[in-house]
Amino acid sequence: MATLARSFFKVALFIGLFLLSFRYVRPSHKWAAGEARAWWRASDWLGVRNPEDLYIGVWVTIELIVAALAYVAIMKLWRHYQSKKLR
């Protein structure tokens, strides 16, 4: 039962971190002319019809990476804290 609770807590922690990164790691929503051209070229090169779809996909990926890095850092800090506590 404790293993299930730990697994649930870890999943909840990751989802919470992802939602926090989704809220606070935000790009600017207005594109300059050069940025718009770059997104159009990238979407044409990748075969994506709408460059905003590519833009959203890229930012969700970045937010997942941020959440994963925060999760790993929290887990390492927790293990370090627990090892210091046991001594």
N, C-alpha and C positions, 0 to 999 in steps of 0.2 A: 504494500500500500504506500509506503514511503517513497518507493521508486516512481510510482505513478504520480504522486504529488510533486516530486522533483521535476519530472518530465513536464507536467502541466505548468508548473511555475516557469520553467525555461521557455516553453512555447509562449506563454503569456508575456514574459519579459521581452522576447524577440518581437512579438506583435506590437507591444507597447512602444518599444524603441523605433520600430518602423513607422508607427503612426506619429511619433514625435518628430522623426526626421522628415516625414511627409509634410508636417505642419511648419517646421522651422527651416528646413533646407529648401528654400524656394528660389528659383531663378526669376529674373525679371521677365515680365510677360510681353514687353514691347521689344520688337526686333528692329535693329538698325538695318539700313539697306544692305550692307555687306553681310550681316548675319542672315538675313532672309535669303540672299543669293546662295550662301554656303549651305543652308538647310535645304533649299531647293535642289542644289547640285547633289548633295548627299542622298536625298530621298530619290532623285532620279537614278543615281548610281546603284542604290540598293533595291530599286524597284518598288518603292513605297509611293502610293498615289498622292497622299497628302503629307506635306512636311511636318504638320502639327502632330500627326500620329507618330512619326519618328522622334520628334521632340519629346513627347510624353513618354515614349518607350525608353529613351535615353535617361530622362530624369527619374523614372521609376527604378531603373537599374542603378543609378547613382545613389538613390535613397536606400535601396536594399544593401548596397555596399557599405554605406554609412551606418546603417542599423547593425549589420554583421560585425563591423569593426568595433562599434560601441559594445555589442554583446560580448565579444571576445575580451575586450578590455575589462568589462565588469566581472566576467568569470575569472580572469587571471587575478584581479584585485581581491576577489572573494577567496580564492584559494590561498593567496598570500596571507590574507587576514586570518584564515582558519589555521594555517600552519604556524603563524606567530602566536595564536591563541592557545594552541596545544602545548607549546613549550613551557 
